[in-house]
Amino acid sequence: MGRSASLHVFLFVIFVSLGCSQVSFAAAPQVARAELKPYPAQTSPQDKNSPPSPASGSQTSEQSRTEQYTLSQERYEKAVAYSRADYTLYFVSYFLGGLFLFLILRLGVAAKFRDIAENVSEKRWVQGVVFVPLLFLTIDALDLPISVYWHSLSLRYEQSIQGWGSWFWDWAKGEFVVMVLGIPVVLVLYALMRRSPRRWWLYAWVPAVLFELALIVITPMVIDPLFNKFEPLNKEHPELVASIEKLTNRAGVPIPPERMYLMLASQKTNAINAYVTGLGASKRVVIWDTTIQKTTNDEALFIVGHELGHYVLGHVWKGFLLGAAGLLVALYLLFRGLHWTLGRWAKDWNLYGPEDWASLAVLLLLLQVLLFFSSPVISGVSRMEEHAADVYGLEVIHGLIPNSAEVAAHAFQVLGELDLADPNPPAFITFWLYSHPPLGDRLVFAHSYDPWSKGESPKYVK
């Protein structure tokens, strides 16, 4: 599903942290997908295949070494078209989202919603309960055609298999979750604005960080199951759990089998992925069932090794700390931006001050701009973490899986073919959007990283 406009409040509260608190083998299908290094359109005879099946096995002969990314001509053309459409829609969605918010302010819609809320009750909390859903649902209704087109794009290029009924039901559930979480966030924020007009940004930081922490903890247990089905990995794949335990024992960081989950992604997508998420008791490694279906066991173990790297290297809690720091900066910038904006256009937009409920639309507009221009920073941090996890994955399977470098490289090949990854991503797009290093670079690195033959010590797994 495309980015929903009402998720602005989520992003406002957790800012950077959502981008860092869930780390995965493959980037999300939209906005920041794992992409490929440039390569020629021409194909060699062995490239003229559909995406590989698990039966294809790991390539071991010199003739079939996966040393660079290649695609059949048909999939090459699809990858180019899909990726270019994806990039374009990303930037268009941000522009239109900002335009919608501006029009809501300029045409007095936000002020009208405020008047309705104030006429309902003199109690501020009741006004907030009325105003927030009016504003959010209006924004999301305007944003819905963009989200619909994004899903139709994923269906057209066979990335998604989710029917429209299921998709709209997920959209409705997303709206409900955002309302349940967003309303109290806004109520607390505006209570702090009234109590301390000059320092609300600082006082709001502590409850926002606590909310961020709670959200990271509860999301795997409460929110994720609303949209996907999960089951213990050892229920259907005990042999994979046993193999994973060998990796965790080697790493010296045991992950209990009850922390390993299988997500039934095949009900909605053709893509493969795995990720680590949560904190404390909710921390877990999740593997998509499509990953097990479409890769060999050894390739799946490398993907798990990559996720184990996120687990061992503490990327979730580091993401939380980075998110907390980013949130403080964001709140201050929003405070300054709100006062500057109201000083120029408050009368035109019929707003009477920062504590005016309608000023929430101003905050969302400023947040739209802030999130857009912070994207390269968030993406850059994510790319560094993903590279570290690749290194860890290569090291932890070395010696346990025959021809481990080729296994890892072929896993990247499968990922790229299934995801229709961009065959020639522009440098600017990589800088701005990619949460993972270009996939072709990852594939080459899998073959070139070999400290053992050079007498060097591995970086993480000694």
C-alpha positions in Angstrom: 0.0 0.0 0.0 1.2 3.5 -0.7 2.1 6.0 2.0 -1.1 7.1 3.9 -1.3 10.8 4.7 -2.7 10.2 8.2 0.6 8.4 9.0 2.0 11.9 9.4 1.1 11.8 13.0 2.9 8.5 13.4 5.9 10.0 11.7 5.6 13.1 13.9 5.9 11.1 17.1 8.5 8.6 16.1 10.2 10.5 13.2 13.5 8.8 12.4 12.9 5.8 14.6 10.4 3.9 12.4 13.0 3.9 9.6 15.6 2.4 11.9 13.6 0.2 14.3 12.7 -2.4 11.8 15.6 -3.6 9.7 15.2 -6.0 6.8 17.1 -8.0 4.2 15.2 -6.3 1.4 13.9 -2.8 1.4 10.2 -2.1 1.2 8.7 -2.6 -2.3 7.9 1.0 -2.6 9.8 4.2 -2.0 13.1 2.7 -0.9 13.4 -0.7 -2.5 16.7 -2.7 -2.5 18.1 -1.9 -5.9 20.7 -3.1 -8.4 24.0 -1.9 -9.8 23.8 -0.8 -13.5 24.3 -3.6 -16.0 23.7 -3.9 -19.7 20.3 -4.8 -21.2 21.8 -7.6 -23.3 21.4 -11.1 -21.8 23.5 -14.2 -22.1 21.9 -17.5 -22.9 21.7 -18.7 -19.3 19.8 -15.4 -18.4 16.7 -16.2 -20.4 14.8 -17.6 -17.5 11.9 -16.8 -15.3 12.7 -16.1 -11.6 14.6 -19.1 -10.2 12.7 -21.7 -8.1 14.0 -23.3 -5.0 14.8 -26.4 -7.0 17.4 -24.4 -9.0 19.8 -24.9 -6.0 23.0 -22.9 -5.3 25.2 -22.4 -8.2 28.6 -24.1 -7.7 30.3 -24.5 -11.0 32.5 -21.8 -12.5 30.2 -21.5 -15.5 27.3 -20.6 -13.2 28.9 -18.4 -10.7 26.8 -15.4 -9.9 29.3 -12.6 -10.2 27.1 -9.9 -11.5 23.4 -9.2 -11.7 21.7 -10.3 -14.9 18.1 -10.3 -16.1 16.2 -11.7 -19.1 15.3 -9.0 -21.6 11.7 -9.1 -20.6 12.3 -8.7 -16.9 14.9 -6.0 -17.6 12.3 -3.9 -19.4 9.8 -4.5 -16.7 12.3 -3.6 -14.0 13.1 -0.3 -15.8 9.5 0.6 -16.2 8.4 -0.4 -12.7 11.3 1.4 -11.0 10.9 4.6 -13.0 7.1 4.7 -12.2 7.9 3.9 -8.5 10.4 6.9 -8.2 8.0 9.3 -10.0 5.1 8.3 -7.8 7.2 8.8 -4.7 8.0 12.4 -5.5 4.5 13.1 -6.9 2.9 11.8 -3.7 5.0 14.1 -1.5 4.2 17.1 -3.7 0.5 16.3 -3.8 0.4 15.6 0.0 1.9 19.1 0.6 -0.5 20.7 -1.9 -3.5 19.0 -0.2 -2.5 20.4 3.2 -1.9 23.8 1.8 -5.3 23.9 0.2 -6.9 22.6 3.4 -5.4 25.7 5.1 -5.9 28.2 2.3 -9.5 27.3 1.6 -10.4 27.5 5.3 -11.2 23.8 5.6 -9.1 23.3 8.7 -10.6 26.4 10.4 -14.1 25.1 9.5 -13.3 21.8 11.2 -12.1 23.7 14.3 -15.4 25.6 14.4 -17.3 22.4 14.2 -15.3 20.9 17.0 -15.6 24.0 19.2 -19.4 24.1 18.7 -19.7 20.5 19.8 -18.3 21.1 23.3 -16.3 23.6 25.4 -14.1 20.7 26.7 -10.8 20.7 24.9 -10.4 16.9 24.8 -13.9 16.5 23.2 -12.9 19.1 20.6 -9.8 17.1 19.8 -11.7 13.9 19.5 -13.9 15.6 16.9 -11.3 17.6 15.1 -8.6 15.1 14.6 -10.7 12.4 12.8 -12.2 15.2 10.5 -8.8 16.4 9.5 -7.1 13.0 9.1 -10.0 11.4 7.1 -10.1 14.4 4.8 -6.4 14.2 4.1 -6.6 10.5 3.6 -9.6 10.8 1.3 -7.5 13.1 -0.9 -4.5 10.8 -0.7 -6.5 7.6 -1.4 -6.2 7.8 -5.3 -2.4 8.0 -5.0 -2.5 4.9 -2.7 -4.8 3.1 -5.1 -2.6 3.8 -8.1 0.4 2.6 -6.1 -1.3 -0.7 -5.4 -2.5 -1.0 -9.0 1.1 -0.5 -10.1 2.3 -3.3 -7.9 -0.4 -5.6 -9.3 0.4 -4.7 -12.8 4.0 -5.7 -12.3 3.1 -8.8 -10.3 4.8 -7.6 -7.1 1.5 -7.8 -5.2 -1.3 -10.4 -5.5 -3.5 -8.8 -2.9 -7.1 -8.3 -4.1 -8.8 -5.0 -3.8 -11.2 -6.1 -1.1 -8.3 -7.2 1.1 -6.4 -4.1 0.2 -9.2 -1.7 1.2 -9.8 -3.7 4.4 -6.1 -3.1 5.3 -6.5 0.5 4.4 -9.5 0.8 6.8 -7.6 -1.0 9.6 -4.7 1.4 9.0 -7.1 4.3 9.4 -8.4 2.9 12.7 -4.9 2.3 14.1 -3.8 5.8 13.2 -7.0 7.3 14.9 -6.6 5.3 18.0 -2.9 6.3 18.4 -3.1 9.7 16.8 -5.9 11.3 18.8 -4.1 11.0 22.2 -0.9 12.1 20.7 -2.5 15.3 19.4 -4.4 15.9 22.7 -1.2 15.7 24.7 0.7 17.9 22.3 -1.8 20.7 22.3 -2.2 20.5 26.1 1.5 21.1 26.3 1.2 24.0 23.8 -1.3 25.7 26.0 0.6 25.1 29.2 4.0 26.2 27.8 3.8 28.1 24.5 7.6 28.6 24.3 8.9 25.3 25.5 6.2 22.8 24.4 8.6 21.2 21.9 11.0 20.3 24.8 8.3 19.1 27.1 6.7 17.1 24.4 9.9 15.2 23.7 9.9 13.0 26.8 6.3 11.6 26.3 7.0 11.3 22.6 10.1 9.2 23.2 8.1 7.0 25.7 5.4 6.6 23.1 8.1 5.8 20.5 9.5 3.1 22.8 6.0 1.7 23.5 5.2 1.6 19.8 8.3 -0.3 18.9 7.6 -2.8 21.6 3.9 -3.4 20.9 4.0 -3.2 17.1 5.2 -6.8 16.5 2.6 -8.1 19.0 -0.4 -5.9 18.4 -0.2 -3.9 15.1 1.6 -6.2 12.7 -0.8 -9.1 13.3 -3.7 -6.9 12.1 -2.2 -6.9 8.6 -0.4 -10.2 8.3 -0.6 -13.7 9.7 2.3 -15.0 11.8 3.1 -18.4 13.2 6.1 -19.9 15.0 8.8 -20.8 12.5 9.3 -24.2 14.1 5.7 -25.2 13.5 6.3 -26.0 9.8 10.1 -25.6 9.4 11.8 -27.2 12.4 14.8 -28.1 10.2 15.3 -24.4 9.5 15.1 -23.6 13.2 17.8 -26.2 13.9 20.0 -24.7 11.2 19.5 -21.2 12.6 20.4 -22.4 16.1 23.8 -23.4 14.6 24.3 -19.9 13.4 23.2 -18.3 16.7 25.5 -20.7 18.7 28.4 -19.7 16.5 27.5 -16.0 17.0 27.3 -16.5 20.8 23.9 -14.8 20.8 21.2 -17.4 21.2 17.8 -16.5 19.8 15.1 -18.8 21.3 13.0 -20.6 18.8 9.9 -18.8 20.2 11.5 -15.5 18.9 11.5 -16.9 15.3 8.4 -16.3 13.3 7.1 -17.1 9.8 5.0 -14.4 8.1 2.5 -15.7 5.6 3.4 -13.1 3.0 2.4 -15.3 0.1 -1.2 -14.3 0.7 -0.4 -10.8 -0.5 2.9 -10.6 -2.3 5.4 -12.3 -4.6 8.4 -10.6 -3.0 10.8 -12.3 -0.5 12.1 -10.7 2.7 13.0 -11.2 6.3 13.4 -8.7 9.1 14.1 -8.2 12.8 11.9 -5.9 14.9 10.7 -5.1 18.4 12.5 -4.5 21.6 12.9 -6.5 24.8 10.3 -9.3 25.0 8.9 -8.4 21.6 12.2 -8.6 19.8 12.0 -11.2 17.0 13.3 -12.4 13.7 10.6 -12.8 11.0 11.0 -14.7 7.8 8.5 -14.5 5.0 7.1 -17.8 3.7 7.9 -16.6 0.2 11.6 -16.5 1.1 11.5 -20.2 2.1 9.5 -21.1 -1.0 11.7 -19.3 -3.5 15.2 -19.7 -2.2 17.3 -22.8 -1.3 17.8 -23.7 2.4 21.3 -22.4 2.3 20.2 -19.1 0.7 17.5 -18.8 3.4 20.2 -19.3 6.0 22.3 -16.5 4.6 19.2 -14.2 4.8 18.7 -15.3 8.4 22.4 -14.6 9.0 21.9 -11.1 7.7 18.9 -10.6 10.1 21.0 -12.1 12.9 23.5 -9.4 12.2 20.9 -6.8 12.9 20.0 -8.6 16.1 23.6 -9.0 17.3 24.7 -5.5 16.2 21.8 -3.9 18.1 20.4 -2.0 15.2 16.9 -1.8 16.7 17.9 -0.1 19.9 20.4 2.0 18.1 17.5 3.0 15.8 15.5 3.9 18.8 18.2 6.2 20.2 18.8 7.8 16.8 15.0 8.3 16.5 14.9 9.9 19.9 17.6 12.4 19.0 16.0 13.1 15.6 12.7 13.6 17.3 14.1 16.3 19.5 15.5 18.2 16.5 12.3 17.7 14.6 10.1 19.1 17.4 12.3 22.2 17.7 12.2 22.8 14.0 8.5 22.3 14.0 8.2 24.8 16.8 10.2 27.4 15.0 8.5 26.7 11.7 5.0 26.9 13.2 5.6 30.4 14.7 7.2 31.7 11.5 4.3 30.3 9.3 1.6 31.7 11.6 3.3 35.0 11.7 2.9 35.3 7.9 -0.3 33.6 7.1 -2.4 33.1 10.3 -4.9 35.8 9.2 -5.2 34.4 5.7 -5.9 30.9 7.0 -8.2 32.1 9.8 -6.0 30.8 12.6 -5.7 32.5 16.0 -2.5 30.9 17.3 -0.4 27.8 17.8 -2.9 26.3 20.2 -5.6 26.6 17.6 -6.7 23.0 16.6 -6.5 24.1 12.9 -2.7 24.7 13.4 -2.3 20.9 13.3 -2.6 21.2 9.5 0.3 23.6 9.6 2.4 21.2 11.6 1.6 18.4 9.2 2.6 20.6 6.2 5.9 21.5 7.9 6.4 17.8 8.8 5.8 16.9 5.1 8.7 19.2 4.2 10.9 18.1 7.0 10.5 14.4 6.3 11.1 14.9 2.6 14.4 16.7 3.1 15.5 14.3 5.9 15.1 11.3 3.7 18.7 11.2 2.5 19.9 11.1 6.1 17.5 8.3 7.2 18.3 6.4 4.0 22.1 6.8 4.5 22.0 5.5 8.1 20.0 2.6 7.0 22.4 1.7 4.1 25.3 1.6 6.6 23.4 -0.7 8.9 22.4 -3.0 6.0 26.0 -3.2 4.8 27.1 -4.2 8.3 24.4 -6.8 8.4 25.6 -8.2 5.0 29.1 -8.5 6.4 27.9 -10.2 9.5 25.7 -12.6 7.4 28.7 -13.6 5.2 30.9 -14.1 8.2 28.4 -16.2 10.3 27.7 -18.7 7.4 31.4 -19.0 6.4 32.5 -22.6 7.0 29.0 -23.7 7.9 27.6 -23.6 4.4 29.6 -24.9 1.4 30.6 -22.2 -1.1 29.0 -19.5 1.1 30.0 -16.6 -1.0 28.2 -18.0 -4.1 25.2 -18.8 -1.9 25.0 -15.2 -0.7 25.5 -13.8 -4.2 22.8 -16.1 -5.7 20.4 -15.0 -2.9 20.8 -11.4 -4.1 20.2 -12.5 -7.6 16.9 -14.1 -6.7 15.9 -11.1 -4.7 16.6 -8.7 -7.5 14.7 -10.8 -10.1 11.7 -11.2 -7.9 11.6 -7.5 -6.9 12.1 -6.2 -10.4 14.9 -4.1 -9.0 16.1 -1.1 -11.0 18.8 -2.1 -13.6 20.3 1.4 -13.6 19.4 3.4 -10.5 20.4 7.1 -10.8 23.0 8.2 -8.2 20.6 10.8 -6.9 17.8 8.2 -6.4 20.3 5.9 -4.6 21.3 8.8 -2.3 17.8 10.0 -1.6 15.7 6.8 -1.4 17.7 3.6 -1.0 17.5 2.1 2.4 19.9 -0.6 1.2 23.1 -0.4 -0.8 22.5 -1.1 -4.6 21.8 -4.8 -4.8 24.4 -5.3 -7.5 27.0 -3.8 -5.2 25.9 -6.2 -2.5 26.2 -9.1 -4.9 29.8 -8.2 -5.9 30.7 -7.6 -2.3 29.5 -11.1 -1.4 32.1 -12.6 -3.8 34.9 -10.1 -2.9 34.7 -10.2 0.9 37.2 -12.8 1.9 39.4 -11.8 4.9 40.1 -15.5 5.6 42.2 -16.1 2.5 44.1 -12.9 3.2 45.0 -13.9 6.7 42.9 -11.1 8.1 40.4 -11.3 11.0 36.7 -11.1 10.2 35.1 -7.9 11.4 32.3 -9.4 13.6 32.4 -13.2 13.8 35.8 -14.1 15.1 
